[in-house]
């Protein structure tokens, strides 16, 4: 067969027909449109229940809006925000919020790190211990806070009984709700009890991704467990540490349930008879839903939002610096 015959034979072979237009359209729809349809519900719900309330809250903060006087409406501009500068209740609540935040967040993350380091070792019943540390997190906050309110009661609380064992408060029991520092410590204890196990499991999951060879090499070089924790483990789980720092900052500065239920009369949202543990979140609730001044409460919430952004950014930067990041 000559070369010309081969060419003729190949030219006579049937060619594959182009795919039908319907199949081509279906392919483009599946690859180009379906992914957006799958993620659209999240963005729709976020726009309705997340973005719209934020924007609407910003509009309310710039207006006079009182529920007890519908006639008192109108544009306020920055009046609600300038009022915060001279509001002693706001600044007192800010001090209380930061005080409880420091007493809860710093010990919480340090203890969680130590606990995760222990759980990362070979232990008998490791699964039992790992599940056990998560039980406080799954306990309803209302139930746990009410139990702690009894625990820190003045006359029959177990906290004063434990202190009496070491000779403190035998003559006069400590009233945990009476002073600022004692109430801060009590509320911080509730927060730490709930969140230490949760953060410990986050650290533990990150620690288990570290190769064992790294620890073996460090042990050969003479590094003990304590030095391995701070020189190897913490830098290698820095993204998770950063995540917990930011999460704890947001939660700590928005603290509401624990101080609210710690009060003997939570409906008043006083945070103690002298407001000694009233947080900003409690004050926003009181101004908005007891004093019925929604405009001023919205301004407070925006101020709290900006404070959280600033503190979270500072904590994130400090965590990166301490972890050796840039």
Kinemage of the C-alpha trace (Angstrom):
@kinemage 1
@onewidth
@group {chain A} dominant
@subgroup {mainchain}
@vectorlist {calphas} color= white
{ca unk a 1} P 0.000 0.000 0.000
{ca unk a 2} L 1.400 3.320 -1.055
{ca unk a 3} L 1.625 6.448 1.083
{ca unk a 4} L -1.203 8.015 -0.932
{ca unk a 5} L -3.486 5.076 -0.213
{ca unk a 6} L -2.708 5.325 3.539
{ca unk a 7} L -3.633 9.002 3.531
{ca unk a 8} L -6.863 8.255 1.678
{ca unk a 9} L -7.708 5.479 4.106
{ca unk a 10} L -7.165 7.741 7.111
{ca unk a 11} L -9.198 10.496 5.561
{ca unk a 12} L -12.044 8.062 5.031
{ca unk a 13} L -12.099 7.014 8.737
{ca unk a 14} L -15.211 8.300 10.561
{ca unk a 15} L -14.596 11.296 12.775
{ca unk a 16} L -16.064 11.579 16.291
{ca unk a 17} L -19.044 13.827 16.384
{ca unk a 18} L -18.781 16.928 18.598
{ca unk a 19} L -20.498 16.604 21.983
{ca unk a 20} L -24.110 17.705 22.033
{ca unk a 21} L -24.689 21.314 23.034
{ca unk a 22} L -26.814 20.230 26.010
{ca unk a 23} L -23.983 18.144 27.484
{ca unk a 24} L -21.522 21.018 27.050
{ca unk a 25} L -23.897 23.404 28.838
{ca unk a 26} L -24.398 20.882 31.650
{ca unk a 27} L -20.639 20.525 32.060
{ca unk a 28} L -20.146 24.290 32.314
{ca unk a 29} L -23.060 24.566 34.758
{ca unk a 30} L -21.570 21.790 36.927
{ca unk a 31} L -18.071 23.282 37.038
{ca unk a 32} L -18.815 26.995 37.005
{ca unk a 33} L -22.184 27.506 38.706
{ca unk a 34} L -22.788 24.606 41.117
{ca unk a 35} L -19.884 25.534 43.491
{ca unk a 36} L -21.369 28.999 43.982
{ca unk a 37} L -24.818 27.530 44.600
{ca unk a 38} L -23.373 25.222 47.273
{ca unk a 39} L -21.739 28.047 49.234
{ca unk a 40} L -24.524 30.563 48.622
{ca unk a 41} L -26.664 29.514 51.664
{ca unk a 42} L -23.883 30.495 54.056
{ca unk a 43} L -23.454 33.946 52.546
{ca unk a 44} L -27.215 34.495 52.372
{ca unk a 45} L -27.636 33.591 56.057
{ca unk a 46} L -24.581 35.661 56.995
{ca unk a 47} L -25.953 38.670 55.118
{ca unk a 48} L -29.350 38.344 56.841
{ca unk a 49} L -28.273 37.480 60.390
{ca unk a 50} L -24.729 38.865 60.458
{ca unk a 51} L -24.068 41.720 58.056
{ca unk a 52} L -27.480 43.388 58.187
{ca unk a 53} L -27.608 43.573 62.042
{ca unk a 54} L -24.115 45.120 62.087
{ca unk a 55} L -25.063 47.785 59.548
{ca unk a 56} L -28.436 48.430 61.176
{ca unk a 57} L -26.781 48.663 64.593
{ca unk a 58} L -24.426 51.290 63.193
{ca unk a 59} L -27.389 53.309 61.940
{ca unk a 60} L -29.123 53.043 65.329
{ca unk a 61} L -25.927 54.234 67.073
{ca unk a 62} L -26.123 57.461 65.092
{ca unk a 63} L -29.735 58.179 66.059
{ca unk a 64} L -31.839 58.983 69.110
{ca unk a 65} L -33.840 55.827 69.720
{ca unk a 66} L -35.745 55.219 72.932
{ca unk a 67} L -38.408 52.545 73.293
{ca unk a 68} L -40.121 54.359 76.170
{ca unk a 69} L -40.510 57.563 74.152
{ca unk a 70} L -41.275 56.901 70.461
{ca unk a 71} L -41.473 60.638 69.793
{ca unk a 72} L -37.793 61.073 70.710
{ca unk a 73} L -36.278 60.123 67.380
{ca unk a 74} L -33.955 61.819 64.955
{ca unk a 75} L -30.379 62.038 63.848
{ca unk a 76} L -27.850 62.189 66.700
{ca unk a 77} L -24.596 62.023 64.768
{ca unk a 78} L -21.667 61.339 67.075
{ca unk a 79} L -23.535 62.463 70.193
{ca unk a 80} L -23.934 58.924 71.562
{ca unk a 81} L -20.227 58.253 71.082
{ca unk a 82} L -19.042 61.499 72.682
{ca unk a 83} L -21.282 60.721 75.643
{ca unk a 84} L -19.193 57.597 76.309
{ca unk a 85} L -16.115 59.719 77.066
{ca unk a 86} L -17.719 61.121 80.233
{ca unk a 87} L -19.800 58.087 81.197
{ca unk a 88} L -18.291 56.690 84.404
{ca unk a 89} L -20.482 53.593 84.202
{ca unk a 90} L -18.939 52.711 80.842
{ca unk a 91} L -15.350 53.141 82.049
{ca unk a 92} L -16.010 51.218 85.265
{ca unk a 93} L -17.502 48.389 83.226
{ca unk a 94} L -14.487 48.504 80.908
{ca unk a 95} L -12.126 48.122 83.884
{ca unk a 96} L -14.172 45.199 85.190
{ca unk a 97} L -14.182 43.571 81.765
{ca unk a 98} L -10.415 43.818 81.381
{ca unk a 99} L -9.814 42.664 84.955
{ca unk a 100} L -11.897 39.515 84.535
{ca unk a 101} L -10.437 39.040 81.046
{ca unk a 102} L -6.845 38.991 82.314
{ca unk a 103} L -7.638 36.730 85.278
{ca unk a 104} L -9.402 34.249 83.026
{ca unk a 105} L -7.556 34.287 79.695
{ca unk a 106} L -3.917 34.168 80.825
{ca unk a 107} L -4.258 31.270 83.331
{ca unk a 108} L -6.722 29.544 81.023
{ca unk a 109} L -4.336 29.298 78.061
{ca unk a 110} L -1.295 28.452 80.187
{ca unk a 111} L -3.072 25.658 82.061
{ca unk a 112} L -4.561 24.363 78.799
{ca unk a 113} L -1.064 24.218 77.307
{ca unk a 114} L 0.313 22.294 80.288
{ca unk a 115} L -2.670 19.936 80.268
{ca unk a 116} L -2.290 19.257 76.548
{ca unk a 117} L 1.389 18.514 77.065
{ca unk a 118} L 0.472 15.908 79.692
{ca unk a 119} L -2.235 14.358 77.515
{ca unk a 120} L 0.230 14.122 74.635
{ca unk a 121} L 2.266 11.564 76.566
{ca unk a 122} L 1.623 7.846 76.768
{ca unk a 123} L -1.025 7.474 79.454
{ca unk a 124} L -3.284 4.658 80.478
{ca unk a 125} L -6.829 5.396 79.446
{ca unk a 126} L -5.758 8.319 77.263
{ca unk a 127} L -9.143 8.448 75.529
{ca unk a 128} L -10.938 8.641 78.879
{ca unk a 129} L -8.837 11.611 80.019
{ca unk a 130} L -9.214 13.414 76.695
{ca unk a 131} L -12.976 13.059 76.788
{ca unk a 132} L -13.063 13.988 80.468
{ca unk a 133} L -11.399 17.374 79.968
{ca unk a 134} L -14.118 18.266 77.448
{ca unk a 135} L -17.027 17.652 79.822
{ca unk a 136} L -17.009 21.188 81.310
{ca unk a 137} L -17.283 22.620 77.791
{ca unk a 138} L -20.397 20.601 76.912
{ca unk a 139} L -22.049 21.460 80.244
{ca unk a 140} L -24.693 24.202 79.790
{ca unk a 141} L -23.278 27.501 80.976
{ca unk a 142} L -26.428 28.328 82.949
{ca unk a 143} L -26.210 25.090 84.926
{ca unk a 144} L -22.475 25.371 85.635
{ca unk a 145} L -22.723 29.048 86.612
{ca unk a 146} L -25.550 28.375 89.076
{ca unk a 147} L -23.495 25.564 90.639
{ca unk a 148} L -20.526 27.926 90.992
{ca unk a 149} L -22.785 30.582 92.484
{ca unk a 150} L -23.567 28.112 95.281
{ca unk a 151} L -19.904 27.085 95.456
{ca unk a 152} L -18.887 30.709 96.133
{ca unk a 153} L -21.725 31.535 98.529
{ca unk a 154} L -20.680 33.231 101.738
{ca unk a 155} L -22.239 31.036 104.415
{ca unk a 156} L -22.336 27.509 103.041
{ca unk a 157} L -20.076 27.627 99.997
{ca unk a 158} L -17.361 25.035 99.479
{ca unk a 159} L -14.887 27.744 98.481
{ca unk a 160} L -14.902 29.204 101.998
{ca unk a 161} L -14.760 25.689 103.451
{ca unk a 162} L -11.614 24.961 101.454
{ca unk a 163} L -10.089 28.254 102.566
{ca unk a 164} L -10.901 27.443 106.195
{ca unk a 165} L -8.779 24.291 105.915
{ca unk a 166} L -5.706 26.483 105.529
{ca unk a 167} L -6.784 28.862 108.291
{ca unk a 168} L -8.307 31.626 106.167
{ca unk a 169} L -11.737 33.046 106.925
{ca unk a 170} L -12.436 30.933 110.020
{ca unk a 171} L -13.903 33.852 111.981
{ca unk a 172} L -15.432 35.823 109.115
{ca unk a 173} L -16.304 33.949 105.888
{ca unk a 174} L -15.317 35.669 102.677
{ca unk a 175} L -18.199 37.277 100.809
{ca unk a 176} L -17.177 36.625 97.208
{ca unk a 177} L -19.780 39.060 95.864
{ca unk a 178} L -18.859 41.938 98.190
{ca unk a 179} L -15.518 43.087 96.799
{ca unk a 180} L -14.156 43.654 93.335
{ca unk a 181} L -11.209 41.271 93.424
{ca unk a 182} L -13.065 38.371 95.005
{ca unk a 183} L -15.905 38.633 92.488
{ca unk a 184} L -13.417 38.847 89.606
{ca unk a 185} L -11.652 35.718 90.824
{ca unk a 186} L -14.930 33.832 91.213
{ca unk a 187} L -16.143 34.720 87.715
{ca unk a 188} L -12.726 34.017 86.188
{ca unk a 189} L -12.786 30.589 87.836
{ca unk a 190} L -16.091 29.816 86.127
{ca unk a 191} L -14.711 30.862 82.747
{ca unk a 192} L -11.480 28.901 83.189
{ca unk a 193} L -13.332 25.762 84.282
{ca unk a 194} L -15.412 25.814 81.102
{ca unk a 195} L -12.757 26.631 78.503
{ca unk a 196} L -9.498 25.039 79.699
{ca unk a 197} L -10.437 21.582 78.382
{ca unk a 198} L -11.580 22.939 75.022
{ca unk a 199} L -8.319 24.814 74.444
{ca unk a 200} L -6.309 21.843 75.713
{ca unk a 201} L -7.805 19.587 73.030
{ca unk a 202} L -7.004 22.179 70.362
{ca unk a 203} L -3.387 22.251 71.527
{ca unk a 204} L -3.299 18.457 71.757
{ca unk a 205} L -4.462 18.018 68.162
{ca unk a 206} L -1.691 20.354 67.005
{ca unk a 207} L 0.936 18.629 69.175
{ca unk a 208} L 0.157 15.222 67.689
{ca unk a 209} L 1.122 16.527 64.248
{ca unk a 210} L 4.693 17.240 65.432
{ca unk a 211} L 7.109 14.458 64.352
{ca unk a 212} L 8.471 12.405 67.242
{ca unk a 213} L 11.941 12.583 65.704
{ca unk a 214} L 12.134 16.244 66.676
{ca unk a 215} L 11.692 15.426 70.364
{ca unk a 216} L 14.125 12.521 70.156
{ca unk a 217} L 16.790 14.747 68.619
{ca unk a 218} L 16.181 17.395 71.287
{ca unk a 219} L 16.466 14.773 74.043
{ca unk a 220} L 19.787 13.620 72.608
{ca unk a 221} L 21.012 17.235 72.729
{ca unk a 222} L 20.094 17.379 76.422
{ca unk a 223} L 16.805 19.293 76.277
{ca unk a 224} L 14.434 18.361 79.102
{ca unk a 225} L 10.622 18.215 78.902
{ca unk a 226} L 10.190 21.819 80.025
{ca unk a 227} L 12.642 23.159 77.471
{ca unk a 228} L 11.148 20.993 74.732
{ca unk a 229} L 7.721 22.457 75.497
{ca unk a 230} L 8.770 26.077 75.122
{ca unk a 231} L 11.497 25.702 72.483
{ca unk a 232} L 9.903 23.096 70.223
{ca unk a 233} L 6.228 22.525 70.923
{ca unk a 234} L 4.981 26.096 71.323
{ca unk a 235} L 6.739 27.480 68.204
{ca unk a 236} L 5.508 24.541 66.099
{ca unk a 237} L 1.874 24.949 67.182
{ca unk a 238} L 1.953 28.735 66.910
{ca unk a 239} L -1.030 28.971 64.470
{ca unk a 240} L -3.256 27.144 66.970
{ca unk a 241} L -1.950 29.261 69.852
{ca unk a 242} L -2.732 32.379 67.831
{ca unk a 243} L -6.232 31.065 67.126
{ca unk a 244} L -6.937 30.409 70.818
{ca unk a 245} L -5.566 33.811 71.824
{ca unk a 246} L -7.856 35.617 69.392
{ca unk a 247} L -10.832 33.423 70.305
{ca unk a 248} L -10.253 33.965 74.028
{ca unk a 249} L -9.901 37.707 73.491
{ca unk a 250} L -13.239 37.920 71.698
{ca unk a 251} L -15.007 35.739 74.257
{ca unk a 252} L -13.386 37.372 77.277
{ca unk a 253} L -14.280 40.922 76.276
{ca unk a 254} L -17.861 39.896 75.451
{ca unk a 255} L -18.338 38.112 78.775
{ca unk a 256} L -22.004 38.126 79.747
{ca unk a 257} L -23.465 34.837 81.013
{ca unk a 258} L -21.169 34.171 83.963
{ca unk a 259} L -21.302 37.655 85.565
{ca unk a 260} L -25.016 37.907 84.794
{ca unk a 261} L -25.934 34.654 86.552
{ca unk a 262} L -23.462 35.262 89.389
{ca unk a 263} L -25.676 38.114 90.580
{ca unk a 264} L -28.341 37.289 93.155
{ca unk a 265} L -30.872 39.163 91.012
{ca unk a 266} L -29.746 38.680 87.398
{ca unk a 267} L -32.715 40.534 85.899
{ca unk a 268} L -31.383 43.864 87.181
{ca unk a 269} L -28.020 43.404 85.372
{ca unk a 270} L -26.314 45.422 88.118
{ca unk a 271} L -23.196 43.301 88.431
{ca unk a 272} L -23.213 43.596 92.225
{ca unk a 273} L -24.679 46.192 94.547
{ca unk a 274} L -21.848 48.598 93.603
{ca unk a 275} L -21.390 47.306 90.026
{ca unk a 276} L -18.117 45.739 91.108
{ca unk a 277} L -18.203 43.022 88.435
{ca unk a 278} L -20.523 44.491 85.800
{ca unk a 279} L -19.027 43.996 82.330
{ca unk a 280} L -19.601 46.050 79.191
{ca unk a 281} L -21.903 43.381 77.770
{ca unk a 282} L -24.058 43.605 80.901
{ca unk a 283} L -24.101 47.393 80.691
{ca unk a 284} L -25.198 47.239 77.038
{ca unk a 285} L -28.027 44.912 78.038
{ca unk a 286} L -29.097 47.215 80.886
{ca unk a 287} L -29.004 50.398 78.804
{ca unk a 288} L -30.786 48.807 75.860
{ca unk a 289} L -33.418 46.593 77.466
{ca unk a 290} L -33.952 48.056 80.926
{ca unk a 291} L -33.340 51.753 80.299
{ca unk a 292} L -34.767 51.285 76.765
{ca unk a 293} L -32.140 53.570 75.206
{ca unk a 294} L -31.292 51.606 72.071
{ca unk a 295} L -29.284 54.380 70.427
{ca unk a 296} L -26.825 54.679 73.304
{ca unk a 297} L -26.632 50.884 73.721
{ca unk a 298} L -25.777 50.546 70.015
{ca unk a 299} L -22.984 53.096 70.425
{ca unk a 300} L -21.615 51.075 73.351
{ca unk a 301} L -21.673 47.886 71.285
{ca unk a 302} L -19.714 49.569 68.484
{ca unk a 303} L -17.198 50.868 71.007
{ca unk a 304} L -16.826 47.330 72.365
{ca unk a 305} L -16.398 46.021 68.806
{ca unk a 306} L -13.536 48.450 68.143
{ca unk a 307} L -11.915 47.626 71.490
{ca unk a 308} L -12.039 43.911 70.664
{ca unk a 309} L -10.419 44.534 67.264
{ca unk a 310} L -7.583 46.539 68.818
{ca unk a 311} L -6.921 44.110 71.675
{ca unk a 312} L -7.135 41.070 69.377
{ca unk a 313} L -4.647 42.664 66.964
{ca unk a 314} L -2.238 43.473 69.812
{ca unk a 315} L -2.515 39.943 71.220
{ca unk a 316} L -1.991 38.400 67.776
{ca unk a 317} L 1.113 40.530 67.184
{ca unk a 318} L 2.500 39.733 70.636
{ca unk a 319} L 1.875 36.000 70.132
{ca unk a 320} L 3.715 36.045 66.806
{ca unk a 321} L 6.648 37.911 68.342
{ca unk a 322} L 6.907 35.562 71.321
{ca unk a 323} L 6.633 32.559 69.015
{ca unk a 324} L 9.486 33.743 66.844
{ca unk a 325} L 7.283 34.870 63.950
{ca unk a 326} L 7.594 38.120 62.035
